[in-house]
């Protein structure tokens, strides 16, 4: 299966995900989802059941919403 890319983005003026303001990117497969980012010069990652779970957990913390390009 080919992974599907998703992101967590800030909202635009209409409350929709702004594709120019994606903060975190991830990939989703049938087995789960993984998000990648750099923090303090080191690569970090987090595993989730799916992209919606990532948005629910990380999005709520940072005020981000799920974006699917």
N, CA, C and O atoms as a GROMACS GRO file, in nm:
protein
  276
    1UNK      N    1   0.084  -0.119   0.000
    1UNK     CA    2   0.000   0.000   0.000
    1UNK      C    3   0.088   0.124   0.000
    1UNK      O    4   0.191   0.129   0.068
    2UNK      N    5   0.048   0.222  -0.075
    2UNK     CA    6   0.120   0.350  -0.083
    2UNK      C    7   0.076   0.439   0.032
    2UNK      O    8  -0.044   0.456   0.053
    3UNK      N    9   0.170   0.497   0.106
    3UNK     CA   10   0.132   0.588   0.214
    3UNK      C   11   0.062   0.713   0.161
    3UNK      O   12   0.092   0.760   0.051
    4UNK      N   13  -0.031   0.765   0.238
    4UNK     CA   14  -0.103   0.887   0.204
    4UNK      C   15  -0.049   0.999   0.294
    4UNK      O   16  -0.045   0.985   0.416
    5UNK      N   17  -0.008   1.109   0.232
    5UNK     CA   18   0.048   1.221   0.306
    5UNK      C   19  -0.065   1.304   0.368
    5UNK      O   20  -0.170   1.324   0.306
    6UNK      N   21  -0.042   1.351   0.490
    6UNK     CA   22  -0.135   1.443   0.556
    6UNK      C   23  -0.053   1.542   0.637
    6UNK      O   24   0.066   1.523   0.659
    7UNK      N   25  -0.117   1.647   0.679
    7UNK     CA   26  -0.049   1.747   0.761
    7UNK      C   27  -0.141   1.803   0.867
    7UNK      O   28  -0.262   1.784   0.862
    8UNK      N   29  -0.082   1.872   0.962
    8UNK     CA   30  -0.157   1.948   1.060
    8UNK      C   31  -0.125   2.094   1.035
    8UNK      O   32  -0.009   2.135   1.038
    9UNK      N   33  -0.230   2.172   1.010
    9UNK     CA   34  -0.212   2.310   0.965
    9UNK      C   35  -0.290   2.408   1.053
    9UNK      O   36  -0.383   2.371   1.125
   10UNK      N   37  -0.248   2.532   1.045
   10UNK     CA   38  -0.324   2.640   1.110
   10UNK      C   39  -0.448   2.666   1.024
   10UNK      O   40  -0.450   2.633   0.905
   11UNK      N   41  -0.549   2.725   1.083
   11UNK     CA   42  -0.672   2.757   1.011
   11UNK      C   43  -0.658   2.889   0.935
   11UNK      O   44  -0.586   2.979   0.978
   12UNK      N   45  -0.728   2.897   0.821
   12UNK     CA   46  -0.734   3.024   0.748
   12UNK      C   47  -0.847   3.109   0.805
   12UNK      O   48  -0.907   3.072   0.906
   13UNK      N   49  -0.877   3.221   0.741
   13UNK     CA   50  -0.981   3.312   0.791
   13UNK      C   51  -1.120   3.250   0.791
   13UNK      O   52  -1.209   3.296   0.862
   14UNK      N   53  -1.139   3.144   0.710
   14UNK     CA   54  -1.269   3.077   0.703
   14UNK      C   55  -1.277   2.956   0.796
   14UNK      O   56  -1.379   2.887   0.799
   15UNK      N   57  -1.171   2.931   0.874
   15UNK     CA   58  -1.169   2.818   0.964
   15UNK      C   59  -1.124   2.688   0.902
   15UNK      O   60  -1.124   2.584   0.968
   16UNK      N   61  -1.084   2.693   0.775
   16UNK     CA   62  -1.037   2.574   0.703
   16UNK      C   63  -0.885   2.560   0.718
   16UNK      O   64  -0.817   2.659   0.746
   17UNK      N   65  -0.831   2.437   0.699
   17UNK     CA   66  -0.686   2.421   0.704
   17UNK      C   67  -0.619   2.504   0.594
   17UNK      O   68  -0.662   2.500   0.479
   18UNK      N   69  -0.516   2.579   0.630
   18UNK     CA   70  -0.443   2.662   0.533
   18UNK      C   71  -0.324   2.582   0.481
   18UNK      O   72  -0.232   2.553   0.556
   19UNK      N   73  -0.325   2.544   0.352
   19UNK     CA   74  -0.216   2.462   0.297
   19UNK      C   75  -0.080   2.531   0.302
   19UNK      O   76   0.023   2.464   0.294
   20UNK      N   77  -0.077   2.662   0.316
   20UNK     CA   78   0.050   2.734   0.326
   20UNK      C   79   0.102   2.738   0.469
   20UNK      O   80   0.214   2.783   0.493
   21UNK      N   81   0.021   2.693   0.564
   21UNK     CA   82   0.060   2.699   0.705
   21UNK      C   83   0.058   2.561   0.771
   21UNK      O   84   0.013   2.546   0.885
   22UNK      N   85   0.107   2.459   0.698
   22UNK     CA   86   0.119   2.325   0.755
   22UNK      C   87   0.240   2.325   0.848
   22UNK      O   88   0.350   2.361   0.807
   23UNK      N   89   0.220   2.284   0.972
   23UNK     CA   90   0.324   2.284   1.073
   23UNK      C   91   0.392   2.148   1.084
   23UNK      O   92   0.514   2.140   1.100
   24UNK      N   93   0.314   2.041   1.075
   24UNK     CA   94   0.365   1.905   1.086
   24UNK      C   95   0.314   1.821   0.970
   24UNK      O   96   0.198   1.833   0.930
   25UNK      N   97   0.400   1.736   0.915
   25UNK     CA   98   0.362   1.645   0.808
   25UNK      C   99   0.368   1.502   0.858
   25UNK      O  100   0.443   1.469   0.950
   26UNK      N  101   0.286   1.418   0.797
   26UNK     CA  102   0.287   1.276   0.832
   26UNK      C  103   0.246   1.190   0.716
   26UNK      O  104   0.210   1.240   0.609
   27UNK      N  105   0.251   1.058   0.738
   27UNK     CA  106   0.209   0.961   0.638
   27UNK      C  107   0.117   0.861   0.706
   27UNK      O  108   0.136   0.825   0.822
   28UNK      N  109   0.016   0.818   0.631
   28UNK     CA  110  -0.082   0.723   0.682
   28UNK      C  111  -0.087   0.601   0.592
   28UNK      O  112  -0.088   0.613   0.470
   29UNK      N  113  -0.091   0.482   0.653
   29UNK     CA  114  -0.111   0.357   0.581
   29UNK      C  115  -0.228   0.284   0.648
   29UNK      O  116  -0.286   0.334   0.744
   30UNK      N  117  -0.260   0.168   0.597
   30UNK     CA  118  -0.368   0.089   0.658
   30UNK      C  119  -0.331   0.046   0.800
   30UNK      O  120  -0.419   0.020   0.882
   31UNK      N  121  -0.202   0.038   0.829
   31UNK     CA  122  -0.156  -0.007   0.961
   31UNK      C  123  -0.149   0.105   1.064
   31UNK      O  124  -0.145   0.077   1.184
   32UNK      N  125  -0.146   0.232   1.021
   32UNK     CA  126  -0.137   0.343   1.114
   32UNK      C  127  -0.081   0.467   1.049
   32UNK      O  128  -0.067   0.474   0.927
   33UNK      N  129  -0.047   0.565   1.133
   33UNK     CA  130   0.004   0.692   1.083
   33UNK      C  131   0.128   0.732   1.163
   33UNK      O  132   0.139   0.698   1.281
   34UNK      N  133   0.218   0.802   1.099
   34UNK     CA  134   0.338   0.851   1.165
   34UNK      C  135   0.359   0.997   1.126
   34UNK      O  136   0.339   1.035   1.011
   35UNK      N  137   0.399   1.078   1.224
   35UNK     CA  138   0.429   1.219   1.199
   35UNK      C  139   0.576   1.242   1.229
   35UNK      O  140   0.632   1.181   1.320
   36UNK      N  141   0.639   1.332   1.150
   36UNK     CA  142   0.781   1.362   1.165
   36UNK      C  143   0.800   1.512   1.186
   36UNK      O  144   0.726   1.592   1.130
   37UNK      N  145   0.898   1.548   1.268
   37UNK     CA  146   0.936   1.689   1.283
   37UNK      C  147   1.074   1.695   1.344
   37UNK      O  148   1.126   1.595   1.392
   38UNK      N  149   1.133   1.815   1.342
   38UNK     CA  150   1.263   1.839   1.404
   38UNK      C  151   1.245   1.926   1.527
   38UNK      O  152   1.173   2.026   1.523
   39UNK      N  153   1.310   1.888   1.634
   39UNK     CA  154   1.301   1.962   1.759
   39UNK      C  155   1.440   1.961   1.823
   39UNK      O  156   1.499   1.855   1.843
   40UNK      N  157   1.490   2.078   1.856
   40UNK     CA  158   1.623   2.091   1.916
   40UNK      C  159   1.730   2.023   1.831
   40UNK      O  160   1.824   1.962   1.883
   41UNK      N  161   1.716   2.035   1.697
   41UNK     CA  162   1.815   1.980   1.606
   41UNK      C  163   1.809   1.829   1.588
   41UNK      O  164   1.898   1.772   1.525
   42UNK      N  165   1.707   1.764   1.642
   42UNK     CA  166   1.695   1.619   1.631
   42UNK      C  167   1.564   1.581   1.565
   42UNK      O  168   1.462   1.648   1.583
   43UNK      N  169   1.567   1.474   1.488
   43UNK     CA  170   1.445   1.421   1.427
   43UNK      C  171   1.358   1.355   1.533
   43UNK      O  172   1.407   1.280   1.617
   44UNK      N  173   1.230   1.384   1.529
   44UNK     CA  174   1.132   1.326   1.622
   44UNK      C  175   1.020   1.261   1.541
   44UNK      O  176   0.998   1.297   1.426
   45UNK      N  177   0.950   1.167   1.602
   45UNK     CA  178   0.835   1.107   1.536
   45UNK      C  179   0.734   1.063   1.641
   45UNK      O  180   0.767   1.044   1.758
   46UNK      N  181   0.610   1.047   1.597
   46UNK     CA  182   0.503   0.996   1.683
   46UNK      C  183   0.415   0.903   1.599
   46UNK      O  184   0.391   0.929   1.482
   47UNK      N  185   0.369   0.795   1.659
   47UNK     CA  186   0.284   0.697   1.592
   47UNK      C  187   0.140   0.711   1.642
   47UNK      O  188   0.115   0.735   1.759
   48UNK      N  189   0.047   0.694   1.547
   48UNK     CA  190  -0.096   0.705   1.577
   48UNK      C  191  -0.172   0.595   1.504
   48UNK      O  192  -0.118   0.532   1.413
   49UNK      N  193  -0.296   0.573   1.545
   49UNK     CA  194  -0.381   0.475   1.476
   49UNK      C  195  -0.413   0.520   1.334
   49UNK      O  196  -0.416   0.438   1.243
   50UNK      N  197  -0.437   0.651   1.316
   50UNK     CA  198  -0.469   0.707   1.185
   50UNK      C  199  -0.446   0.859   1.189
   50UNK      O  200  -0.413   0.915   1.294
   51UNK      N  201  -0.465   0.924   1.075
   51UNK     CA  202  -0.442   1.068   1.066
   51UNK      C  203  -0.539   1.145   1.155
   51UNK      O  204  -0.502   1.248   1.213
   52UNK      N  205  -0.661   1.098   1.167
   52UNK     CA  206  -0.759   1.165   1.252
   52UNK      C  207  -0.715   1.163   1.398
   52UNK      O  208  -0.735   1.261   1.471
   53UNK      N  209  -0.656   1.052   1.443
   53UNK     CA  210  -0.605   1.044   1.579
   53UNK      C  211  -0.491   1.142   1.602
   53UNK      O  212  -0.482   1.204   1.708
   54UNK      N  213  -0.405   1.156   1.502
   54UNK     CA  214  -0.295   1.252   1.511
   54UNK      C  215  -0.349   1.394   1.524
   54UNK      O  216  -0.301   1.473   1.606
   55UNK      N  217  -0.450   1.426   1.444
   55UNK     CA  218  -0.509   1.560   1.449
   55UNK      C  219  -0.578   1.583   1.583
   55UNK      O  220  -0.572   1.692   1.639
   56UNK      N  221  -0.644   1.480   1.633
   56UNK     CA  222  -0.715   1.494   1.761
   56UNK      C  223  -0.616   1.518   1.875
   56UNK      O  224  -0.641   1.603   1.961
   57UNK      N  225  -0.507   1.445   1.877
   57UNK     CA  226  -0.411   1.458   1.988
   57UNK      C  227  -0.317   1.577   1.972
   57UNK      O  228  -0.308   1.659   2.063
   58UNK      N  229  -0.247   1.588   1.859
   58UNK     CA  230  -0.152   1.697   1.838
   58UNK      C  231  -0.223   1.826   1.800
   58UNK      O  232  -0.185   1.934   1.844
   59UNK      N  233  -0.327   1.815   1.719
   59UNK     CA  234  -0.399   1.934   1.676
   59UNK      C  235  -0.457   2.011   1.792
   59UNK      O  236  -0.448   2.133   1.798
   60UNK      N  237  -0.516   1.940   1.884
   60UNK     CA  238  -0.575   2.004   2.001
   60UNK      C  239  -0.468   2.075   2.084
   60UNK      O  240  -0.494   2.184   2.136
   61UNK      N  241  -0.351   2.017   2.097
   61UNK     CA  242  -0.242   2.078   2.175
   61UNK      C  243  -0.194   2.209   2.116
   61UNK      O  244  -0.164   2.304   2.188
   62UNK      N  245  -0.186   2.214   1.982
   62UNK     CA  246  -0.125   2.328   1.915
   62UNK      C  247  -0.223   2.412   1.832
   62UNK      O  248  -0.180   2.501   1.759
   63UNK      N  249  -0.352   2.385   1.843
   63UNK     CA  250  -0.451   2.461   1.768
   63UNK      C  251  -0.444   2.437   1.618
   63UNK      O  252  -0.464   2.530   1.539
   64UNK      N  253  -0.416   2.313   1.577
   64UNK     CA  254  -0.401   2.276   1.435
   64UNK      C  255  -0.515   2.186   1.392
   64UNK      O  256  -0.580   2.122   1.475
   65UNK      N  257  -0.539   2.181   1.262
   65UNK     CA  258  -0.643   2.094   1.206
   65UNK      C  259  -0.585   2.006   1.096
   65UNK      O  260  -0.482   2.038   1.037
   66UNK      N  261  -0.653   1.896   1.070
   66UNK     CA  262  -0.608   1.800   0.970
   66UNK      C  263  -0.616   1.859   0.830
   66UNK      O  264  -0.717   1.918   0.792
   67UNK      N  265  -0.508   1.842   0.754
   67UNK     CA  266  -0.502   1.887   0.615
   67UNK      C  267  -0.462   1.768   0.530
   67UNK      O  268  -0.362   1.701   0.556
   68UNK      N  269  -0.541   1.741   0.428
   68UNK     CA  270  -0.510   1.634   0.332
   68UNK      C  271  -0.492   1.697   0.194
   68UNK      O  272  -0.589   1.741   0.132
   69UNK      N  273  -0.368   1.702   0.147
   69UNK     CA  274  -0.342   1.766   0.016
   69UNK      C  275  -0.406   1.691  -0.100
   69UNK      O  276  -0.393   1.732  -0.215
   0.00000   0.00000   0.00000
